[in-house]
Amino acid sequence: MTNSRRKFITSISMLAASSTLPLQAFDFGKTKKLKIVLVGTGVRGTSFWGKRLVDEYSDILEFVGLCDINPGRLEYAKGFIGVKCRTFTDFEEMIKKSKPDLIIVTTKDSTHHEFIIKGLKMGCDVLTEKPLTTDEIKCQAILDAEKMSDKKLIVGFNFRWNPYVTKVKELLQNNSIGKLTSVDFHWYLNTYHGASYFRRWHGLKEHGGSLWVHKSTHHFDLLNWWIDSDPEEVFAYGDLEHYGKNGPFKGANCRTCDYKKECDYYWDITKSKRDMDLYVNNEEYDGYIRDNCLFREEIDIYDKMSAQVKYKNNTVLNYSLTTYSPIEGWRVAFNGTEGRIEAWLDIPYTKTKVVDQEALHKAEMAQNKEEIFDIEPIIVHKLWKDFDTVDVKTTKAGHGGGDKKLQDSMFKKTDSKIDPYQRPAGIRDGAMSVLIGIAARKSIENGKPISIGDLSDLVPQEKRQS
């Protein structure tokens, strides 16, 4: 067991066992509230890692600092989250003056490594949003910094905690279809969700590493966890054929565009008070435009992607991501020596009710306390037998309930010391998920398979390690 894995399991075990303050799990040796700082005050930072923590866990934690390069957004974030802490535009100044126990990183993907490495060196535990980082050089720098530190790095993979995907993990873990041999996984982003990436900074590789990294890291982490092995080699195809330079209309942004009536992708940001207050009202400070034209020439990421991944245990994965689908959902099929598992979510043709695609994405991202539950099937088909249907209770809110369960696992006392499904994610998990995306991007650029072992000092293992 690696030192990183041992440290992380110890922290989670202590967290679950704590009887008064669950966050004594991080071993700060104190009985007062955990001191937290947040760097990056965008939507995800202010809502999931900001306001929700204040609303749900204020009895055991307190914010002692917020940091962002945009002072206007900082002031809005302070009010939205509901804290009275100091705000900073300089990260190191914040750490020195606030002396936090835990740093939460929710900045632009390409800058994650800066704050992770500085935070570890300055003696703090760090929790980062996915993806861990955007290229192999930054990934190795993070790995090196974590090895030299006695502090912990946690990656916020929320989707593992979704009850539906956890049931899939349980079925695979119980060898329901024998030895796993191959997996088909297809993710569809609809024209509300998929298009949003091309309006934002994610549309440039230099900021988000392409959707192979920013979005697909969600999926690759799930697949690594399900398959329970490390990826070994990646071959991929990808292109930009729908958004960017391919669009029929172009404008400075949606607000000022001359083609509002003609463009199917016109988005009226003025209808969202949250987006207006957080972004539009603070454009003067850093020039960031939230409702950028998704057909602008500078976009250089892919909008269609397909990859084949060979795992160390010889499982083969066929993966695809579509960014302009009429539906938002996904399908996965697992082939084993004794049968097949099929699972899917949000495929409207399997339902009798009509699904509003715009509302579907809003529900996924929402942090509402009120949850609406549904029953979703998983098909388990043994060789030579009829199939069985396993029904799973699900919710749409907060990434299928994964958001709440992830944070509860960190900040609330539980009866069990060790998660039987190994859902807590450590630095190796974060690295392996982004390395698949990085390898896919490099495969497209070079036209050849890319070996995961050539990208960092991590050696792929037949049995996955965290």
N, C-alpha and C positions, 0 to 999 in steps of 0.2 A: 504494500500500500504506500503511495507517495506521501511525502510530507504535507503537500497541499491538500490531498484528499483526507488525510488524518485530521488536519486542523479543521477542515470544514465539517466533517462528521462530528467531531468533538463539539463544535459550536452549536450544531443543530441538536445534538443529544442534550446538551446542557440547557438549551432553549426550551425543549419540551419538558425537561424535568424541573424547571424552576417553579417554585410555589408562590412567589410574591411578584418579582419583576422578571417576566420572561426574558427581557433583554440582558439579564445577567449572563445569558448564554454567550454573549460576546466577551465575557470575562474582563469587564472593566474594573472589577474589584470595588464597586461602590453600590450603595443602596438608593441613591437619588436617581432622578430621571436621566435617561439617555440623552446626551446632547447631540443634536443633528444639524448639519448644514446641507443645503441644496445648491448645486451649481447647474444652471440652465433652467430658465423659468418659462419654457414654452408650455404647450397644452398638457403634455404628459407629465412634466415636472410639477406644474402647479396643481393639477388635479389628482392623479394617482399617487404620486410621491410627495404631494403637498397637502392639499385640503383633506384628502381621505385619511392621511395619517393623523392630522389634527382632530378630525371628527371622531375617529375610531380609537386612537391610542394615546390621547393626551395625558392619561393618568400615568403613563410610563415613559413618555418621551417629550422633548421640547425642542423647537427650532431655535438655534442661537445665531443663525446667519443665512442669508440668501445672496447668491452671486450671479451676475449676468453682465455681459458687455453693454447691454442696453438699459440705461438708468430709468427710462420711462416704463419699460416692461417690469423692472424690479419693483417699482412702486405699486403698479397694478397687482403684481403677484402677491405682495405683502398683504394687501387688502383682501384679495380673493382667497388666499390660503387661510387668513384669519390669524396672523401672528404679529407680534410687536418687536421682533428681533431686528438687529441691525442689517443693513444691506450694503453690499460691496460690489465694485466692478473689478477689483483685484483679488484673485483667488488666494494667493499666498498671504495677503494681508488678512483675509477673512480667517484662514486657519490659525494664524499667529494670534489674532485678537480674540477669536471665539473659542479656541481650544476644544474642538468637537471630539466626540467619541466615534462618530460615524459620518462619512461623507456620502451623499447620494449624487451620482453623476447622471444628468439628463440633458447634456449639451448636444450639439451637432455631432454625428457619429465620428467624423474625422478628427475630432478633438478629444474623444473619450480618453485616449491613452495619456494625454497631457495631465489630466486631473487624477486619473488612476495612479499614475507613477508618482506624481508630486504628493498625493495624499498618503500613499504607502510610505514614502520616504520621510514624510513629516509626522509619522507615527499614528496614523488613523486607520481604522477599518474602512473599507470602501464597498459600496453597493452601486453597481452600474446597470443602467438600462441596457437591453440588447440593442444592437450587436456590441460585442466586446470592443471591436475596432474595425478598421476598413482595409488594411493590407497586412502582408506577412511581416514586414519590417516592424511595424507598430505592435503587432501581435507578439513578436519575439521580445521586444522591449518590455512589454507588460509581463511576460513570463519571467524575464530576468529580474524585474523589480520585485515581483511577488516572492521569488526564491530568496532574495536578499532581505526580505522583510519578515518580521514576526507577527505581522498583522494579516487580516483576512480579506479576501476579495470575493464578493458574491455577485453573481450575474442574475438579473431579475427575469428569468424565464417563467412567465406566467402561464403559458399555454399547457405546460405539463400538468397543471393543477385542475384543468378542465375535467369534470367528472366523466365525460364521454370518452376522452382520449385516455384517461386513467383506466377505464374499463378495458379498452383495447390492450393496454399494457398488461393488465391482469391476465387476460386471455392468452397473450403471447408468453407471459412469464410462467403460466401453468401448462405450457406445451400443448395447447388445445389443438394445434394442427401439426404437431411434430417439429422436426428441425426446419427452421425458416430457410428458404432458398432464394426467394425473390420478392420484390415489393414494387407496386405501381402506385405513384402518388401524384395527384393532379390538383392544383389550386387555381381557383378562378376569382379574380378581382373584378367587380362590376364597374360600370362606367361612372359611378360616384366615388367609390373607394380607390380604384385603380388610377383614375384621372388625377386624383388629389396629389399623388406623388410627383406628377410632372409639373404641377403648379408651384411646388415648394423647392427648397434647396436640394431635396432628394434627386432632382432631375439631372444633377451633375455628378459624375463619378468622383470628382475630387472631394465632394462633401459627404456622400453616403456610400461610396464604393459600389454603386449600382444596386438595384433591387435584389441582385444575387446575394448581397450582404445584408442590406437593411431589412428587407422583407423576408427573404428565404431563410435567413438564419433561424427564424421562428420554426420553420418547417424542418430544416436540417437538424436542429436540436431535438425535435420530436422524433425524427427518424432514427437518429443515433441512439436515443433512449429506448425506442421501441425495438430496434434491431439488436441493441445491446452489444454493439461492436464499434470499432473505430473505422472511419472511411480510409481507404488506401489509395484509390486512384479515381480521377474524375475526367470525363470527356464531355464537352458541352457545345451547344449551338445557341446563338442568340442574335437578335437584330432589332432595329428600331424602324418599324414599318407603319405605325399608326399615329403616334404623337410626334412632337418636335417638328422638324422640317417638313413632315408629311401632311401637315394640316392645311385645310383650304383657306383658313383665315388666320390673321396675325394682328395682335394689338399689344399695347404696352402692358395692360392688365385688364381684367374683366370689367372693372369699374368704369374705365375710360374707353372701352372698345367700341368701334363703330359697327361691329357685327353681332351685337347682343341678340337680335331677333333671328339671325340666320344660323348662329353657332349652337349646335346641340350641347356643347360643353360649357355654355355660359353659366357662371356661378355668381350669384349676387351675395357678396360677403356682407353687404350692409344689413342683411336680414338677421345676421348673427351678432348680437350685442357682445358676446364673449370674444369673438374674433376681432370685432371692431376695437374693443377696449384693450385687448392684449397686443394686437398687431398693427392695425391701421393707424391708431392714435399715437403709435410710437415709431412710425417709419422714419421720422426725421433724425433719429439717433443713430441708426445703423443701415438704413436704406433697404431693409428686408421687406419684400413685397409678398404678402401671403396669397394674394389672388393673381399671381403671375399668369401670363398666357402659356398654356400647355403646348402650344404649337411654336414656341420661340426657337430660333435657330440654334441656340447654345446647348440645348438638351443633348446629352451624349450617352444616356443609359439605354438599356434594352427594354422593349415592351413585350417581346415574346422570348421565352427561355425554355430550354430543354436540356437535360443532363442525364448521363448514365454514371452511376457511382458504384464502384466495387468496394466492398467492405473486407476487412481483414479475415472475417469468418466465412468469406466466399459468398455472402448474400449480395445480390445485384439489385440496385435501385434504379428504376426509371422514373424521372421527375420532370414535371413541367409547371410553369407559371404563366398564366395569361392575364394581361392587365386591362383588357377592354371587353370583358365578357358581359353579356346581358344579365348574368346571374352572379351572385357572390356565394361561393361555397367550395367544397372540396370532396374528393373521393380518394379512398385508399384501398388497396387489395394486397393481402399477404398470402403468398403461396408457400406451403410447407410440404413435407414428405407425407403427411397424413391428412391434408385438407387445405382449406382456404378460408380466410376471414375477409369480409367486405364491410367497409364502414364509410359513412358520408354524413355531411351536415349541410343544411340550407340548400339542398337541391330541390327547387320548387316542383319539379315534375313528379316527385315522390309523395307530394302532399295534395290533399283535396282543396286546401285553402290557398288563396292568392297571397304571395309574399311581396310587400313593398320593399324594393331594393334599396332605396334611400334610407328608409326607416331601419332596415336591417343593419346597416353599417353604424348608424347612430346608436342603436341598442348595444352593439358590440363594444363600442368605445365608452359607453356611459358608465358612471360610477354610482348610479342610483341604488338606494338601499332596497327599494321594492323590486322583487324579482318575479318574473312570470315564467312558470315552469312548463315543460313539455316532455313528451316521451319520444325518444329516438331509438331506432333499431340498429343492432349490429348482427350481421349474418355469419354464422359459423357453420361451414359445410365440410363434414368429414368425407373422406373417400368411401365410396360404395354405400353411403347412407344419405337420407334426406337431410336438408339443412335445418338448423335450429336458429331461432330469432331471440337475441338477448336484448331486452328493453332497458334503456337507461334514462333516468330522470335528468333533464338538462335545463339550462336557462340561457338566454341570449345576452344578458347584461354582463358587462365587464369581462369580455373575452370568454364567454361561456361559463362564467363563475370562477374562472381561473385567477382573476385579479384578487378577489377577496380571499380565496383559499391560500394564495401565495403569501399575502401579507399576514394573514392569521397564523400561518405556519411559522412566521418569523417573530411575531409580536404577542402571541397569545399562548397560554399554557395548554398543552395537550396531554392526554393520558399515555400516549406511546412515545418512547424515547427515540425510536428509529422508524423512519417512514418505510413501509414494506415495498413501496414502489420506487424508492430512490429518486424522489422528485426534486429535492434541493440541488441546485446547480452550482458547481465550483468553476474555477478558472479553466480547467481542462475542457469542461463541457462548452464553455464560452468560446474557447480557442478552436475546438474541433468543428463547431457549427459554422464559424466564420471562415475557416480554412477551406471548407467545401465550396462556399461562394467565391472566395478568392481564387481557388483552383479553377472553377468554372469560368470565371472572367478571363483568367490567363489562358485557358484552353481555347476559348473563342479567339483571343488575340493571336495565339500562336498556331492554332489549327492542329493541336496534338493533345494526347492525354497528359495530365499533370499528376505527379505523385505527391500525395499529402506530406510524406516524409521529407520532401525536398524544401518545404516551405518554412519549417521551424525545427527546433530540436526535439519536438514531441515525436515519439516513435509509435505509429499505429499499433494497437493491441487487439488481439482476437476477441478478448472480453473487455467491454468498455470500462474505463476508469473515470472518476470525476476529478 
